[in-house]
């Protein structure tokens, strides 16, 4: 049986190939997958380079009622590879790491963070996806006590994690495979692919979002510096984000021992990337013109 060579997250950006139909052409699995992959890849490319990646709406990160886990509210996002990620229901609770005991105490260990895979109900147990690590580490966290090793007096020496959202495909709808080999035993193959997601807590703290523009000469003498825009666009590269297509949703600060998690103090969603939709840009233009407003969040 033919199988798909398409890898989710790794896009063939050059020389796209689509089917050419003619009378009498034999169509098999390869050609049907070629048809799907062509349109998917084109849509993901436009999502990534035109709309941009980030959170479109929703996906707030909230503490559970017990204060020991977090969950993500329904919403929509576009990852770095252009995949659309849709959460129709609140995610399964994701256990938060337990603060390390103070220096000199023994017998305590930090609870490792977990992943939430394909969650449906807020009370469901989170299980990791096949091939997805339960915990990822990008740096060794600070000890959270004692002076900073860098000699900076005002550094934040707390332990940090950040929550990432990843696109994930789940084969589903098993169906009998009736053709091909000479085997007498009937085999089954997934008949559909459900587009889902995974959530992971990753060690380390994300840097704040960039708030300064690289277009320093955009406005010149009351007019638009088109040459600066043309130079900026011409120097952009068509980078392939594969294999890291995930997007970050929040920084999680581990509190001091004996201190409970607090929504405002320990969960920071300002580090997440945002997709600047037309409605959002419209509201930003209104805000620059008239200041803060209490009117509807939608344009008329």
Backbone as CSV, one residue per row, in Angstrom:
resi,resn,N_x,N_y,N_z,CA_x,CA_y,CA_z,C_x,C_y,C_z
1,UNK,0.845,-1.191,0.000,0.000,0.000,0.000,0.881,1.242,0.000
2,UNK,0.515,2.220,-0.803,1.280,3.454,-0.843,1.039,4.251,0.425
3,UNK,2.045,4.915,0.868,1.933,5.727,2.071,2.340,7.147,1.758
4,UNK,1.907,8.059,2.620,2.198,9.472,2.408,3.597,9.799,2.889
5,UNK,4.316,10.574,2.098,5.637,11.052,2.502,5.553,12.449,3.100
6,UNK,4.329,12.968,3.222,4.148,14.326,3.744,4.385,14.343,5.237
7,UNK,5.219,15.255,5.704,5.507,15.398,7.118,4.841,16.671,7.626
8,UNK,4.030,16.539,8.686,3.400,17.709,9.258,4.464,18.592,9.880
9,UNK,4.547,19.824,9.430,5.522,20.757,9.974,6.692,20.986,9.049
10,UNK,6.979,20.056,8.138,8.079,20.219,7.191,7.461,20.414,5.807
11,UNK,7.457,21.630,5.330,6.755,21.940,4.101,7.713,21.983,2.924
12,UNK,7.271,21.412,1.796,8.026,21.525,0.555,7.653,22.869,-0.063
13,UNK,8.432,23.896,0.229,8.079,25.249,-0.169,8.449,25.546,-1.609
14,UNK,9.311,24.756,-2.202,9.768,25.025,-3.559,9.182,24.000,-4.524
15,UNK,8.840,24.466,-5.704,8.331,23.611,-6.779,7.151,22.754,-6.330
16,UNK,6.042,23.366,-5.894,4.857,22.576,-5.529,4.368,21.759,-6.720
17,UNK,3.865,20.581,-6.430,3.384,19.669,-7.472,1.911,19.389,-7.228
18,UNK,1.094,19.530,-8.268,-0.325,19.199,-8.168,-0.692,18.210,-9.264
19,UNK,-1.812,17.559,-9.067,-2.260,16.573,-10.040,-2.624,17.215,-11.374
20,UNK,-2.339,16.483,-12.433,-2.865,16.830,-13.757,-3.730,15.659,-14.205
21,UNK,-5.022,15.922,-14.331,-5.958,14.848,-14.660,-6.096,14.714,-16.181
22,UNK,-6.266,13.495,-16.607,-6.567,13.217,-18.010,-7.415,11.957,-18.069
23,UNK,-8.144,11.793,-19.144,-9.047,10.660,-19.285,-8.240,9.357,-19.309
24,UNK,-8.611,8.426,-18.431,-7.940,7.144,-18.363,-6.830,7.076,-17.330
25,UNK,-6.544,8.202,-16.613,-5.485,8.188,-15.608,-5.912,7.344,-14.410
26,UNK,-5.027,6.452,-13.957,-5.315,5.630,-12.796,-4.956,6.409,-11.536
27,UNK,-5.903,6.569,-10.631,-5.704,7.291,-9.390,-5.532,6.303,-8.241
28,UNK,-4.499,6.514,-7.439,-4.250,5.647,-6.289,-4.029,6.516,-5.064
29,UNK,-3.567,5.892,-3.979,-3.366,6.621,-2.727,-2.400,7.777,-2.922
30,UNK,-1.333,7.575,-3.656,-0.335,8.621,-3.866,-0.952,9.870,-4.472
31,UNK,-1.797,9.702,-5.484,-2.358,10.858,-6.179,-3.394,11.585,-5.322
32,UNK,-4.186,10.830,-4.549,-5.143,11.495,-3.670,-4.429,12.256,-2.556
33,UNK,-3.365,11.681,-2.018,-2.597,12.398,-0.994,-1.875,13.600,-1.595
34,UNK,-1.403,13.473,-2.830,-0.780,14.602,-3.516,-1.762,15.756,-3.642
35,UNK,-3.018,15.447,-3.920,-4.052,16.472,-4.038,-4.250,17.200,-2.713
36,UNK,-4.379,16.429,-1.625,-4.578,17.043,-0.312,-3.354,17.844,0.128
37,UNK,-2.178,17.267,-0.042,-0.957,17.930,0.421,-0.695,19.238,-0.313
38,UNK,-1.057,19.285,-1.598,-0.830,20.511,-2.370,-1.624,21.674,-1.776
39,UNK,-2.918,21.463,-1.557,-3.759,22.546,-1.048,-3.459,22.839,0.419
40,UNK,-3.166,21.815,1.218,-2.805,22.053,2.614,-1.527,22.887,2.712
41,UNK,-0.517,22.513,1.932,0.757,23.224,1.997,0.623,24.677,1.547
42,UNK,-0.171,24.913,0.506,-0.384,26.288,0.056,-1.108,27.110,1.121
43,UNK,-2.117,26.504,1.762,-2.845,27.224,2.804,-1.957,27.494,4.001
44,UNK,-1.149,26.522,4.416,-0.250,26.703,5.551,0.815,27.752,5.241
45,UNK,1.263,27.799,3.986,2.260,28.798,3.605,1.689,30.209,3.719
46,UNK,0.457,30.397,3.230,-0.185,31.705,3.329,-0.457,32.074,4.790
47,UNK,-0.887,31.091,5.588,-1.113,31.358,7.010,0.160,31.856,7.679
48,UNK,1.254,31.215,7.359,2.516,31.512,8.042,3.115,32.843,7.602
49,UNK,3.079,33.130,6.300,3.770,34.305,5.783,2.880,35.536,5.636
50,UNK,1.569,35.351,5.507,0.666,36.491,5.330,-0.044,36.821,6.639
51,UNK,-0.747,35.848,7.210,-1.446,36.098,8.475,-0.464,36.153,9.635
52,UNK,0.563,35.301,9.593,1.500,35.212,10.701,1.035,34.193,11.727
53,UNK,1.982,33.750,12.566,1.636,32.739,13.568,1.305,33.395,14.899
54,UNK,0.566,32.681,15.720,0.217,33.177,17.037,-1.222,32.844,17.391
55,UNK,-1.690,33.450,18.471,-3.055,33.240,18.951,-4.001,34.147,18.173
56,UNK,-5.064,33.570,17.628,-6.079,34.342,16.910,-7.146,34.842,17.879
57,UNK,-7.619,33.957,18.752,-8.595,34.345,19.765,-8.598,33.285,20.862
58,UNK,-8.990,33.695,22.054,-9.119,32.747,23.162,-7.788,32.197,23.635
59,UNK,-7.801,30.920,24.078,-6.623,30.188,24.547,-5.998,30.842,25.783
60,UNK,-6.845,31.363,26.652,-6.339,31.907,27.901,-5.839,30.765,28.786
61,UNK,-4.836,31.028,29.584,-4.260,30.039,30.496,-4.708,30.394,31.905
62,UNK,-5.513,29.523,32.515,-6.118,29.819,33.806,-5.768,28.741,34.828
63,UNK,-5.710,29.161,36.081,-5.521,28.219,37.171,-6.810,27.447,37.409
64,UNK,-6.683,26.149,37.689,-7.844,25.356,38.069,-8.290,25.732,39.473
65,UNK,-9.476,25.288,39.847,-10.031,25.656,41.151,-9.190,25.140,42.300
66,UNK,-8.461,24.020,42.093,-7.641,23.481,43.177,-6.304,24.205,43.316
67,UNK,-5.948,25.067,42.343,-4.706,25.803,42.403,-3.475,24.971,42.144
68,UNK,-3.632,23.733,41.703,-2.501,22.844,41.476,-2.292,22.507,40.005
69,UNK,-3.114,23.050,39.136,-3.007,22.761,37.709,-3.527,23.956,36.931
70,UNK,-3.246,23.954,35.643,-3.733,24.992,34.747,-4.490,24.330,33.605
71,UNK,-5.313,25.110,32.917,-5.994,24.620,31.724,-6.096,25.765,30.726
72,UNK,-6.352,25.416,29.473,-6.426,26.389,28.386,-7.867,26.483,27.915
73,UNK,-8.363,27.697,27.780,-9.742,27.913,27.345,-9.869,27.703,25.836
74,UNK,-11.089,27.512,25.329,-11.276,27.339,23.885,-10.751,28.534,23.089
75,UNK,-10.311,28.258,21.886,-9.789,29.315,21.033,-9.154,28.761,19.772
76,UNK,-8.512,29.651,19.019,-7.908,29.311,17.731,-6.515,29.913,17.668
77,UNK,-5.592,29.174,17.080,-4.223,29.666,16.892,-3.688,29.161,15.560
78,UNK,-2.632,29.807,15.084,-1.883,29.358,13.913,-0.449,29.150,14.368
79,UNK,0.089,27.941,14.150,1.448,27.676,14.618,2.475,28.196,13.621
80,UNK,3.757,28.001,13.919,4.830,28.570,13.104,4.911,27.950,11.716
81,UNK,4.278,26.797,11.526,4.243,26.159,10.208,2.949,26.456,9.464
82,UNK,2.071,27.254,10.056,0.829,27.627,9.390,-0.344,26.729,9.687
83,UNK,-0.163,25.704,10.541,-1.276,24.826,10.881,-2.303,25.555,11.735
84,UNK,-3.577,25.355,11.443,-4.633,25.890,12.282,-4.853,24.935,13.465
85,UNK,-4.887,25.488,14.670,-5.129,24.705,15.876,-6.401,25.226,16.521
86,UNK,-7.359,24.341,16.741,-8.663,24.722,17.264,-8.950,23.944,18.537
87,UNK,-9.229,24.663,19.606,-9.691,24.070,20.855,-11.166,24.424,21.014
88,UNK,-12.021,23.428,20.902,-13.458,23.669,21.005,-13.941,23.608,22.450
89,UNK,-13.164,22.954,23.314,-13.516,22.816,24.715,-12.291,23.112,25.565
90,UNK,-12.493,23.419,26.852,-11.330,23.610,27.725,-10.451,22.377,27.737
91,UNK,-9.160,22.591,27.809,-8.218,21.474,27.791,-8.282,20.695,29.091
92,UNK,-7.686,19.531,29.089,-7.520,18.774,30.321,-6.575,19.526,31.245
93,UNK,-6.740,19.384,32.562,-5.847,20.094,33.490,-4.409,19.611,33.355
94,UNK,-3.481,20.547,33.418,-2.054,20.248,33.319,-1.441,20.469,34.696
95,UNK,-0.946,19.428,35.354,-0.377,19.593,36.705,0.792,20.563,36.699
96,UNK,0.824,21.422,37.697,1.907,22.380,37.851,3.015,21.796,38.711
97,UNK,4.266,22.185,38.456,5.368,21.681,39.283,5.262,22.183,40.714
98,UNK,5.597,21.313,41.657,5.584,21.673,43.074,6.870,22.417,43.396
99,UNK,6.801,23.527,44.124,8.023,24.272,44.461,9.034,23.399,45.186
100,UNK,10.310,23.570,44.847,11.368,22.824,45.518,11.462,23.243,46.975
101,UNK,11.808,22.314,47.879,11.932,22.672,49.288,13.091,23.620,49.503
102,UNK,13.052,24.410,50.597,14.161,25.327,50.880,15.463,24.571,51.070
103,UNK,16.577,25.272,50.893,17.892,24.667,51.051,18.055,24.114,52.461
104,UNK,18.519,22.864,52.554,18.729,22.225,53.846,17.669,21.207,54.176
105,UNK,16.491,21.267,53.489,15.452,20.283,53.720,15.600,19.150,52.727
106,UNK,15.243,17.971,53.148,15.324,16.795,52.295,13.977,16.109,52.273
107,UNK,13.883,15.142,51.384,12.671,14.338,51.311,11.655,14.872,50.334
108,UNK,11.898,16.039,49.759,10.954,16.588,48.791,11.564,16.606,47.417
109,UNK,10.754,16.445,46.418,11.211,16.508,45.039,10.163,17.213,44.217
110,UNK,10.620,17.866,43.194,9.708,18.625,42.351,8.928,17.694,41.447
111,UNK,7.614,17.912,41.390,6.764,17.118,40.525,6.993,17.530,39.086
112,UNK,7.354,16.603,38.204,7.606,16.994,36.810,6.330,17.410,36.125
113,UNK,6.400,18.416,35.253,5.218,18.828,34.513,4.784,17.760,33.531
114,UNK,3.531,17.809,33.134,2.972,16.796,32.250,2.455,17.450,30.985
115,UNK,2.121,16.643,30.003,1.529,17.130,28.776,0.059,16.784,28.770
116,UNK,-0.719,17.558,28.014,-2.133,17.258,27.818,-2.325,16.989,26.345
117,UNK,-2.751,15.801,25.994,-2.862,15.398,24.603,-4.314,15.152,24.248
118,UNK,-4.778,15.834,23.195,-6.117,15.634,22.687,-7.162,15.724,23.779
119,UNK,-7.135,16.762,24.625,-8.085,16.813,25.729,-9.481,17.122,25.239
120,UNK,-10.473,16.587,25.938,-11.858,16.857,25.640,-12.579,17.457,26.838
121,UNK,-12.425,16.844,28.011,-13.104,17.301,29.199,-12.106,17.909,30.169
122,UNK,-12.493,18.987,30.886,-11.562,19.608,31.832,-11.102,18.669,32.919
123,UNK,-11.877,17.637,33.247,-11.491,16.738,34.316,-10.799,15.482,33.850
124,UNK,-10.500,15.375,32.544,-9.894,14.152,32.018,-8.430,14.084,32.400
125,UNK,-7.899,12.877,32.410,-6.492,12.684,32.729,-5.646,12.969,31.514
126,UNK,-4.594,13.754,31.678,-3.720,14.121,30.569,-2.771,12.985,30.266
127,UNK,-2.670,12.619,28.995,-1.766,11.562,28.570,-0.932,12.075,27.434
128,UNK,0.366,11.777,27.403,1.234,12.290,26.352,0.995,11.608,25.027
129,UNK,1.247,12.331,23.929,1.119,11.758,22.600,2.279,10.822,22.317
130,UNK,2.047,9.890,21.405,3.100,8.955,21.030,4.273,9.700,20.435
131,UNK,5.456,9.477,20.999,6.649,10.143,20.511,6.834,11.545,21.056
132,UNK,5.927,12.000,21.927,6.039,13.338,22.493,6.613,13.244,23.885
133,UNK,7.719,13.921,24.182,8.310,13.833,25.512,7.409,14.456,26.556
134,UNK,7.412,13.903,27.744,6.591,14.423,28.823,7.118,15.763,29.300
135,UNK,8.439,15.938,29.270,9.028,17.189,29.705,10.191,17.525,28.788
136,UNK,10.260,18.773,28.411,11.367,19.224,27.575,12.134,20.281,28.332
137,UNK,13.434,20.304,28.147,14.269,21.256,28.865,15.156,21.994,27.891
138,UNK,15.160,23.309,27.999,16.026,24.130,27.148,17.121,24.796,27.941
139,UNK,17.022,24.781,29.253,18.047,25.373,30.090,17.861,24.888,31.510
140,UNK,18.892,24.971,32.308,18.798,24.587,33.705,18.194,25.729,34.494
141,UNK,17.059,25.516,35.206,16.418,26.608,35.931,17.230,27.019,37.134
142,UNK,17.001,28.263,37.587,17.676,28.738,38.772,17.197,27.997,39.995
143,UNK,18.007,27.996,41.023,17.673,27.246,42.223,16.519,27.863,42.981
144,UNK,16.297,29.159,42.837,15.173,29.791,43.491,15.494,30.251,44.888
145,UNK,16.741,30.084,45.376,17.116,30.550,46.700,18.580,30.904,46.686
146,UNK,18.978,31.813,47.571,20.371,32.198,47.635,20.682,33.286,46.638
147,UNK,21.879,33.822,46.646,22.249,34.917,45.747,22.393,34.440,44.320
148,UNK,22.236,35.343,43.395,22.360,35.015,41.981,23.818,34.759,41.627
149,UNK,24.022,33.735,40.782,25.379,33.398,40.370,25.948,34.418,39.396
150,UNK,25.086,35.256,38.816,25.552,36.255,37.853,25.984,37.534,38.542
151,UNK,25.676,37.665,39.833,26.049,38.860,40.543,25.067,39.998,40.371
152,UNK,23.925,39.741,39.708,22.907,40.773,39.524,21.964,40.747,40.713
153,UNK,21.883,41.840,41.438,21.123,41.844,42.678,19.626,41.750,42.444
154,UNK,19.121,42.321,41.351,17.684,42.390,41.140,17.176,41.332,40.169
155,UNK,17.933,40.271,39.968,17.491,39.242,39.023,16.350,38.429,39.635
156,UNK,15.522,37.870,38.771,14.450,36.996,39.211,14.999,35.575,39.241
157,UNK,15.255,35.058,40.433,15.899,33.753,40.579,14.891,32.622,40.747
158,UNK,13.624,32.883,40.482,12.612,31.841,40.628,12.724,30.834,39.493
159,UNK,12.100,29.684,39.696,12.032,28.669,38.650,10.888,29.013,37.702
160,UNK,11.141,28.819,36.418,10.145,29.141,35.398,9.931,27.971,34.451
161,UNK,8.714,27.869,33.963,8.355,27.006,32.842,7.550,27.855,31.861
162,UNK,7.436,27.391,30.642,6.505,28.033,29.726,5.660,26.965,29.040
163,UNK,4.420,27.327,28.774,3.446,26.409,28.186,3.431,26.577,26.678
164,UNK,3.580,25.480,25.951,3.592,25.523,24.490,2.430,24.704,23.943
165,UNK,1.905,25.162,22.828,0.796,24.517,22.121,1.304,24.016,20.788
166,UNK,1.057,22.730,20.493,1.580,22.102,19.280,0.454,21.447,18.494
167,UNK,0.571,21.523,17.186,-0.346,20.830,16.277,-0.062,19.331,16.309
168,UNK,-1.112,18.517,16.284,-0.937,17.066,16.365,-2.030,16.382,15.557
169,UNK,-1.629,15.422,14.739,-2.578,14.663,13.929,-2.815,13.290,14.535
170,UNK,-4.096,12.906,14.644,-4.474,11.619,15.225,-5.157,10.763,14.160
171,UNK,-4.537,9.654,13.727,-5.240,8.724,12.836,-6.468,8.156,13.538
172,UNK,-7.583,8.117,12.845,-8.825,7.657,13.448,-9.672,6.939,12.407
173,UNK,-10.841,6.490,12.811,-11.804,5.813,11.938,-11.187,4.588,11.255
174,UNK,-10.780,3.560,12.033,-10.197,2.351,11.412,-11.188,1.663,10.486
175,UNK,-10.697,1.308,9.321,-11.535,0.677,8.297,-10.796,-0.513,7.702
176,UNK,-11.524,-1.531,7.222,-10.866,-2.690,6.599,-10.104,-2.280,5.346
177,UNK,-8.913,-2.845,5.185,-8.114,-2.629,3.989,-8.324,-3.828,3.084
178,UNK,-9.061,-3.623,1.991,-9.552,-4.739,1.192,-8.716,-5.048,-0.035
179,UNK,-7.780,-4.216,-0.388,-7.072,-4.455,-1.639,-5.585,-4.597,-1.465
180,UNK,-4.927,-5.063,-2.509,-3.476,-5.076,-2.547,-2.869,-6.452,-2.458
181,UNK,-2.497,-6.910,-1.275,-1.708,-8.125,-1.105,-2.549,-9.384,-1.281
182,UNK,-1.822,-10.497,-1.247,-2.465,-11.801,-1.393,-2.814,-12.427,-0.044
183,UNK,-2.588,-11.690,1.035,-2.888,-12.230,2.359,-4.385,-12.457,2.498
184,UNK,-4.737,-13.539,3.168,-6.147,-13.850,3.395,-6.699,-13.123,4.612
185,UNK,-5.802,-12.654,5.510,-6.246,-11.966,6.709,-6.544,-10.501,6.400
186,UNK,-7.738,-10.070,6.789,-8.149,-8.697,6.540,-7.460,-7.771,7.542
187,UNK,-6.832,-6.705,7.036,-6.165,-5.728,7.900,-6.987,-4.449,7.967
188,UNK,-6.675,-3.646,8.962,-7.364,-2.366,9.144,-6.362,-1.221,9.031
189,UNK,-6.834,-0.111,8.519,-6.030,1.099,8.426,-6.894,2.284,8.831
190,UNK,-6.269,3.334,9.424,-7.057,4.528,9.755,-7.655,5.134,8.495
191,UNK,-8.946,5.429,8.567,-9.623,5.985,7.406,-9.731,7.498,7.408
192,UNK,-9.269,8.130,8.477,-9.352,9.586,8.570,-8.263,10.086,9.505
193,UNK,-8.015,11.380,9.457,-7.044,12.037,10.332,-7.760,13.183,11.038
194,UNK,-7.738,13.138,12.360,-8.338,14.204,13.154,-7.238,15.180,13.571
195,UNK,-7.434,16.457,13.278,-6.438,17.472,13.596,-6.639,17.942,15.038
196,UNK,-5.673,17.616,15.895,-5.785,17.913,17.319,-4.598,18.758,17.773
197,UNK,-4.219,18.622,19.033,-3.158,19.441,19.591,-2.569,18.746,20.805
198,UNK,-1.410,19.209,21.226,-0.807,18.798,22.483,-0.368,20.048,23.240
199,UNK,-0.290,19.930,24.552,0.184,21.008,25.420,1.339,20.476,26.249
200,UNK,2.400,21.272,26.362,3.573,20.861,27.120,4.075,21.995,27.996
201,UNK,4.551,21.635,29.169,5.292,22.574,30.005,6.773,22.343,29.763
202,UNK,7.479,23.400,29.389,8.893,23.321,29.051,9.680,24.185,30.029
203,UNK,10.777,23.653,30.522,11.602,24.418,31.444,12.185,25.656,30.762
204,UNK,12.333,26.724,31.529,12.938,27.984,31.104,11.866,29.057,30.945
205,UNK,12.326,30.296,30.976,11.457,31.459,30.883,11.600,32.106,29.521
206,UNK,10.468,32.468,28.911,10.495,33.144,27.623,10.766,34.629,27.808
207,UNK,11.434,35.212,26.844,11.691,36.654,26.866,10.410,37.410,26.543
208,UNK,10.277,38.649,27.003,9.079,39.439,26.675,8.944,39.643,25.170
209,UNK,7.726,39.877,24.736,7.462,40.111,23.319,8.124,41.413,22.871
210,UNK,8.569,41.434,21.614,9.222,42.622,21.062,8.195,43.729,20.853
211,UNK,8.501,44.921,21.309,7.586,46.058,21.173,8.200,47.220,20.401
212,UNK,9.388,47.030,19.831,10.022,48.070,19.017,10.069,47.601,17.565
213,UNK,10.005,48.539,16.651,9.945,48.227,15.226,11.323,48.257,14.591
214,UNK,11.516,47.361,13.618,12.754,47.357,12.846,12.723,48.388,11.721
215,UNK,11.555,48.992,11.476,11.417,50.009,10.424,11.648,51.384,11.031
216,UNK,12.914,51.717,11.213,13.240,52.992,11.862,12.934,54.184,10.962
217,UNK,12.994,53.999,9.652,12.766,55.105,8.712,11.418,54.997,8.020
218,UNK,10.458,54.351,8.690,9.148,54.140,8.078,8.418,55.463,7.856
219,UNK,8.441,56.324,8.873,7.826,57.648,8.749,8.946,58.676,8.614
220,UNK,8.906,59.425,7.517,9.967,60.388,7.238,9.354,61.683,6.726
221,UNK,9.450,62.732,7.551,8.938,64.031,7.129,7.451,64.057,6.920
222,UNK,6.700,63.290,7.713,5.245,63.275,7.580,4.742,62.335,6.507
223,UNK,5.622,61.692,5.774,5.222,60.736,4.749,5.754,59.347,5.041
224,UNK,5.355,58.410,4.223,5.777,57.018,4.383,7.048,56.781,3.584
225,UNK,8.067,56.246,4.255,9.302,55.921,3.559,9.202,54.585,2.858
226,UNK,8.705,54.607,1.619,8.470,53.356,0.896,9.764,52.601,0.650
227,UNK,10.852,53.318,0.423,12.135,52.650,0.175,12.550,51.803,1.372
228,UNK,12.292,52.299,2.587,12.628,51.532,3.790,11.795,50.257,3.874
229,UNK,10.515,50.344,3.485,9.650,49.155,3.500,10.121,48.147,2.464
230,UNK,10.442,48.627,1.259,10.892,47.721,0.201,12.185,47.017,0.594
231,UNK,13.107,47.745,1.219,14.360,47.136,1.662,14.120,46.097,2.746
232,UNK,13.234,46.415,3.682,12.922,45.493,4.773,12.329,44.189,4.228
233,UNK,11.333,44.292,3.332,10.688,43.108,2.777,11.662,42.293,1.935
234,UNK,12.519,42.964,1.177,13.456,42.269,0.297,14.524,41.499,1.065
235,UNK,14.794,41.908,2.287,15.803,41.222,3.093,15.236,40.098,3.950
236,UNK,13.911,39.903,3.914,13.320,38.790,4.635,13.650,37.486,3.927
237,UNK,13.824,36.415,4.695,14.143,35.110,4.131,12.992,34.144,4.339
238,UNK,12.901,33.177,3.445,11.861,32.148,3.529,12.373,31.014,4.411
239,UNK,12.358,31.230,5.713,12.879,30.242,6.647,11.863,29.125,6.853
240,UNK,12.380,27.915,7.006,11.541,26.763,7.310,11.599,26.521,8.809
241,UNK,10.461,26.659,9.534,10.479,26.493,10.986,10.596,25.051,11.438
242,UNK,10.533,24.095,10.522,10.603,22.681,10.884,11.876,22.402,11.670
243,UNK,11.841,21.598,12.750,10.665,20.855,13.226,9.917,21.559,14.347
244,UNK,10.342,22.751,14.765,9.709,23.419,15.895,8.599,24.321,15.396
245,UNK,7.388,23.781,15.324,6.243,24.548,14.844,5.384,25.068,15.987
246,UNK,5.682,24.670,17.227,4.827,24.999,18.362,4.886,26.488,18.670
247,UNK,3.843,26.990,19.333,3.807,28.370,19.784,3.641,28.392,21.299
248,UNK,4.145,29.439,21.926,4.098,29.561,23.381,2.842,30.312,23.797
249,UNK,2.284,29.900,24.925,1.066,30.523,25.427,1.274,31.342,26.692
250,UNK,2.235,30.945,27.542,2.388,31.654,28.817,3.679,31.248,29.503
251,UNK,4.194,32.151,30.309,5.240,31.830,31.274,4.587,31.419,32.588
252,UNK,5.125,30.391,33.217,4.632,29.933,34.508,5.757,30.086,35.526
253,UNK,5.549,30.924,36.519,6.538,31.141,37.568,6.218,30.236,38.749
254,UNK,7.174,29.396,39.131,6.982,28.508,40.269,7.107,29.337,41.546
255,UNK,6.092,29.333,42.420,6.149,30.165,43.616,7.148,29.629,44.637
256,UNK,7.424,30.449,45.632,8.296,30.027,46.716,7.639,28.889,47.498
257,UNK,8.441,28.051,48.157,7.872,26.948,48.952,6.871,27.460,49.981
258,UNK,5.734,26.778,50.056,4.686,27.167,50.983,3.749,28.224,50.464
259,UNK,4.020,28.772,49.269,3.175,29.808,48.673,2.348,29.206,47.547
260,UNK,1.034,29.398,47.545,0.206,28.831,46.480,0.371,29.593,45.169
261,UNK,-0.017,28.948,44.083,-0.013,29.612,42.784,-1.089,30.707,42.762
262,UNK,-0.765,31.805,42.096,-1.700,32.916,41.942,-1.805,33.260,40.457
263,UNK,-3.039,33.497,39.994,-3.259,33.751,38.574,-2.480,34.965,38.081
264,UNK,-2.479,36.036,38.850,-1.824,37.268,38.418,-0.317,37.243,38.627
265,UNK,0.143,36.559,39.650,1.557,36.575,39.984,2.360,35.494,39.279
266,UNK,1.727,34.376,38.927,2.477,33.212,38.436,2.160,32.817,36.998
267,UNK,1.166,33.412,36.386,0.801,33.086,35.003,0.868,34.360,34.166
268,UNK,1.756,34.374,33.176,1.974,35.557,32.344,1.729,35.195,30.883
269,UNK,0.620,35.686,30.325,0.286,35.381,28.930,0.787,36.449,27.973
270,UNK,1.468,37.482,28.476,1.919,38.568,27.604,3.070,38.157,26.695
271,UNK,3.635,36.963,26.895,4.746,36.513,26.062,4.266,35.791,24.808
272,UNK,2.979,35.539,24.700,2.461,34.780,23.551,2.468,35.617,22.275
273,UNK,2.731,35.003,21.123,2.579,35.721,19.848,1.105,35.879,19.512
274,UNK,0.778,36.922,18.778,-0.602,37.247,18.434,-0.730,37.402,16.925
275,UNK,-1.826,36.888,16.367,-2.150,37.115,14.962,-2.955,38.409,14.881
276,UNK,-2.456,39.351,14.108,-3.110,40.657,14.009,-4.178,40.597,12.917
277,UNK,-5.373,40.215,13.324,-6.491,40.114,12.396,-6.959,41.510,11.993
278,UNK,-7.831,41.582,10.976,-8.357,42.867,10.533,-9.150,43.555,11.640
279,UNK,-9.932,42.775,12.399,-10.699,43.360,13.495,-9.778,43.942,14.568
280,UNK,-8.689,43.222,14.877,-7.756,43.724,15.888,-7.056,44.988,15.406
281,UNK,-6.629,45.019,14.148,-5.995,46.220,13.607,-6.962,47.399,13.602
282,UNK,-8.225,47.135,13.311,-9.237,48.194,13.330,-9.370,48.783,14.730
283,UNK,-9.399,47.914,15.749,-9.498,48.399,17.123,-8.249,49.179,17.532
284,UNK,-7.082,48.747,17.056,-5.849,49.468,17.372,-5.837,50.852,16.739
285,UNK,-6.357,50.960,15.510,-6.439,52.268,14.852,-7.379,53.187,15.618
286,UNK,-8.534,52.648,16.056,-9.471,53.449,16.835,-8.845,53.895,18.152
287,UNK,-8.092,52.986,18.787,-7.468,53.322,20.067,-6.443,54.432,19.914
288,UNK,-5.685,54.410,18.822,-4.698,55.468,18.601,-5.363,56.809,18.317
289,UNK,-6.567,56.760,17.753,-7.255,57.996,17.390,-8.014,58.605,18.564
290,UNK,-8.691,57.754,19.340,-9.583,58.289,20.366,-9.250,57.831,21.774
291,UNK,-8.187,57.070,21.949,-7.838,56.606,23.283,-8.672,55.414,23.689
292,UNK,-8.722,55.157,24.985,-9.448,53.986,25.495,-10.940,54.152,25.234
293,UNK,-11.616,53.018,25.061,-13.044,53.032,24.779,-13.701,51.852,25.464
294,UNK,-14.964,51.995,25.764,-15.730,50.916,26.396,-16.780,50.361,25.460
295,UNK,-16.664,50.658,24.170,-17.633,50.183,23.201,-17.360,48.740,22.855
296,UNK,-18.162,48.211,21.932,-18.048,46.816,21.545,-16.687,46.515,20.973
297,UNK,-16.232,45.262,21.170,-14.928,44.838,20.686,-14.952,44.532,19.191
298,UNK,-16.112,44.632,18.557,-16.240,44.357,17.137,-16.570,45.638,16.385
299,UNK,-16.061,45.747,15.171,-16.412,46.911,14.352,-17.845,46.776,13.888
300,UNK,-18.513,47.861,13.580,-19.935,47.797,13.188,-20.111,47.072,11.866
